[in-house]
Amino acid sequence: MKHVFIINPTAGKSDSRQKIYDMAEKLRQEHGLEVQCLLTKKQGHATEIARRLCQSGEELRFYACGGDGTVNEVANGIIGYDNAAMTVIPVGTGNDFLKNFGPEDMEKFRDAENLWDAPQFPIDAIDVNGRIALTIACSGLDARVAKDVHNFSESPILDGKSSYIVSLMVNFLFKGIGSHWTVELDGEAVEDDYALVAVCNGRYYGGGFMPVAEARMDDGVLNTLVVKKVSRLTFIKFVNPYSKGQYYKFPHLARCSTPKVIRIRSEKPDIVTCLDGECITSDDVTIQISDKRLNFFGPAGCSCNRTARKPLI
């Protein structure tokens, strides 16, 4: 078995390459493992690297060393390959994917010594026009915020959530809230003005926002929250409860359900959809549970549903 560290050298606020190199070398020296460290050079490169290696048929364990974008790219490269599994070493800014495991387990992911022989388990994925997301696929205001958040995340005084809030305020004040779409849930289509559609396999995005706290990553269900366009004043009242999974306090604004297929259509290509931090723009988006599950490995005893709330009903 080969252990492959895919490293995003631009992730986070400091250069983590030497730290990862040292971890990999320790595995080679102390456990006799075959290790390889590869740096990404452009957007999408982690997917290219992982897919190329998977096609060899060799048994592989991948370590996504970066933020949520790197995690997403590695997942898109290995999903569907039985000879490959992945884990995460968080060196990004937000690291929302690992928040699903809880703070104690997240700390264990920072050390490859806890990972190299860790148990493997499958998790669900979201298919968005043929691309994969692991945690949340969101369209609308929150996706536009995520697309713009990189403009603020390099600031030395802003952390992941603060950068998200600044981007939210800029979009909120100057770009408007609603978009005119047709949203179709399992064939039931409604044309209206929408603030956002969040399709949740996991629970966190935007540096810690949690739209649907009961979403679980291995139950074969996508919890989908649809929010209609509202006034700015109402949206201000909605944002804080929304960030804590308390959408149920606004039943006249937000509808949560578990459709198998979600489709969003627009007369113009203005649908920004964010997949674990990676954004695409289209006029027609189809979102559903992936027919392939992702092989994941993590510290003994960890759970991707550690922070999940019990179902409301």
N, C-alpha and C positions, 0 to 999 in steps of 0.2 A: 504494500500500500504506500502511495506517495501522499505527503502532506504539503499542500500548495498554499502559500500565503500570497494573496493578491492585495497589494498595498496601494492605496490612493495617497500619493505624497502631498496632495493639496488639502486633504481633509483636516478639519479642526483648526485651531488657532496656533498650533506649534507643529514642528516637523517630528513625526513619530517613527520615521524609518529605522533609525538605529535601535530603538526599543524593540521593534518587530524583528529585526535581524538577530538581535541577541536572544529573543525568545526561541526563534527557529533553530539557532545554533545550539542552544541548550537542549532542545529535543533531540537533535542529532547526536550530541555528545553523551547525554545521560541515558537515552533510551534507544539509541541506534536506529533512529527513524530516517527515512529518506525524505528530505525536505527541499523545498524550492521556494524562493522569494521572487515575485514578479511585480514590477511597478506599472501602474496604469499611466497612459500618456495622453489620453483624450476621453471625452465622454463616450460611453459605450464600449470602451476598451476592455473592461472587466468581463463583460458578456462575451466578447470575442475570444479572450484568453480561455475562459472557463469552458466554453463550448468546444473549442479546438482540442483541448486536453481530454474532455469527456469522450470525444469521438475515437480516441485511441482504444477504448474498452478497458483501460487500466483502472484498477480500484483506486479511487481518489477521495481525499478529504480536503475541502477548501476552507480557508479562513479568510473571510471578508474583512479587511483591515481598513476601516474608513467610517463614513457616516451612513445614513440611510440610503443615499444614492448608490453607494458602493454595494451595500447589501442587496438592493434591488437588481443591480446589474449582474452580480454573481448568480442570484436566483434565476434570472432569465437565461443564464448560460447553462445551468445544470438541470433545471427541471425537466423531468421525463427521462433522465439517464439513471438507470438503476445502479450503475457503478460509481455514482458520485453522491456525496453528501456535503453539507456546508454548515459552518458556524460563523460567529461574528466576534471580532475583537474590536471593541468600540473606541475609535479615536476621532470621531466626528464631533460636530457641534451639538446636534439635537439627540441623536441615538434613540429615536422614538421606538424603533422596532424592539429593542431590548427592554424598554419600559414595561412591556407586556409581561416580562418575567419577574418584575419586582426589583426593588433596589438591592437587596442582598444578593440575589442571583446575578444581577448586572455586574457587580463587583467581581464575581468569580469569572465572568467572561473576559475580564481584562488580562488574565494570565493563561497562556496556552497550556501550562502544566495541568490546568483543570479541564482541558478540552481534548487533548490528543487521543485519549482512550475512552472518551465520554460516550454514554449510550446514545443511540440514534433513534429518532421517531419521526413520523410524517406529520406535516402541517398542511393546511389548506392554502390555496392561493386564489387570487382574483384575476380573471381573464378580462382585459380591457382592449378590445379591438386586436386581439392576438398577442398583446403584451401582458406581462405578469406583474401584479402587485402583491405584496405579502400582508400589508397591514390595512391601509385605507386607500380607496380610489375616490377622490372628491372632485366635483365639478361645480363651478360657480365662483362666488366671491372668495371662498376659502382657497380655491385653486389659484385664482389670480393673486391672492396674497402670497401663497407659496411660491409662485413663479417670480414674484418681485422680492421675496425675502432675502435673496442672495445679495441684493443691493445694500442691505444693512448688516448682514451677518459678519462681515469682515471688520466691523467696528470693534475696537478693543474694550468698549464700555457696555456692549450689549451681548447677553447670552442668547441661547437659542430661542427661548420663549419671548424675551424682550424684543428681539429682531422681528419675530412674528407679529407681535402687538404693534410695532411701529409700521410694518407693512400693512397690517389690517387698517390702521387709522388712515394711512395715505389712500388706500383703495376706497375706504368708507367715505372719506371727505371729498375726494376729487374724481372718482371713477364710477360712483353709483353702486347700488346694491343688487338690483334685479336684472335678469336676462329673460327674454321671451323665448320659451322653448316648448316643445312637446315632450313630456316625460311619460314613458310607457313602462308599466310594471306588470309583467306577465300578460302582456297583450292589452291591458287597460290603459288607454292613452288619454292624457289631459293636457290641453294647450293652455298655458298660463304664463305669468311672470314668476320666476323662481329666484330665490337668493342662493340656494345651494342644494346639491344632492350628494350625500356622503354614504358610500357603500363600504361597510366595515367588516373585515375579517378579524382584525385586531382592534385595539382601543385607542392608540395614541398617534397624534400627528401635530405638526406645528409647534414643536418644542414642548409638548406635554398636554395639548388640548385633547379631550376625551369625549367625542360626540355620543357614542353608544357604549356605556360601561359594561353591558352584559354580552357584548360580542366575544365569541370564543374562536380560537384559531384552528380547531381541529374537529368541529362539529358538522361540517358540510353545509353551513348556513351563512348567508350574507345578510347582516342586519343593515337595512337601508333607511336612511333618514332623509326625508324630503321636506324642505323648508320654503314656503312661499315668500315672495317679495313683501317686505314690510317697510314702514317708515324708518327713518334714521333713529328717531327717538325710541321706537319699539325695539329696533335691533340692538341699541345700546343696552336695553334691559335684558335682552335675550343672550348676549354674548357670554357673560359670566356663567350662568347656569348651563349653557350649551357646552362650555369648556369643561364642565364637571360631570357631563352625562345626564343632566337634569332637563332634557328636552321635554319630558312629560309634564313639566310645569306650564308648558305653552301648547296645549293640545289644539288650539285654534290656528297655530302657526306651523307646527312640526308634526309630521306623520312618520312613525317608524313601523316598518313591516319587514318581512323576510321573503321577497320575491326571488324566483330562480333566475329571471332575466330582467335586466334594467336597460332601457334604451332611451337615449336623449338625442333629440333632433332639433336643429335650428335652420333657419333660412339662409344663414351666413356662417362662415367658419369662425364662430366666436365662443365655442365651447372649450374652455381651458380645463383639462382634466389632469389632476396631479396623482401620480402613482408613487407612493412612498418618497415624495420629494422630487421626482422626475416628472416634468410637465409635457403634455402634448396638446395640440390645438386642432379641432376638427369641427365639422358640422353634423356629424352623426357618430355617436358613441354607443357601443353595446358592451354591457358589463355583466358577467356571470361567474359562477364558481368554475375554477379551472378543472378540466377533466383529468389533470395530472396533479399529484401531490408532491410536495417538496421534501426530500430527505434532509433532516436537520439533526445536528448533534449538539448537546450542551452539557453543562456540569451535572453530575449525578444528583438526582432529586429535583432538578429544575422543572418548571412548568410554564408553558407559554400562556396559561390561563390564570397565573398566580393572582393577578390584580382584577380579574373579572368579577363583576357583580352578579348576583343571582338574578335570573329572569324576573321581570316585573310582574308577569302573569303566572 
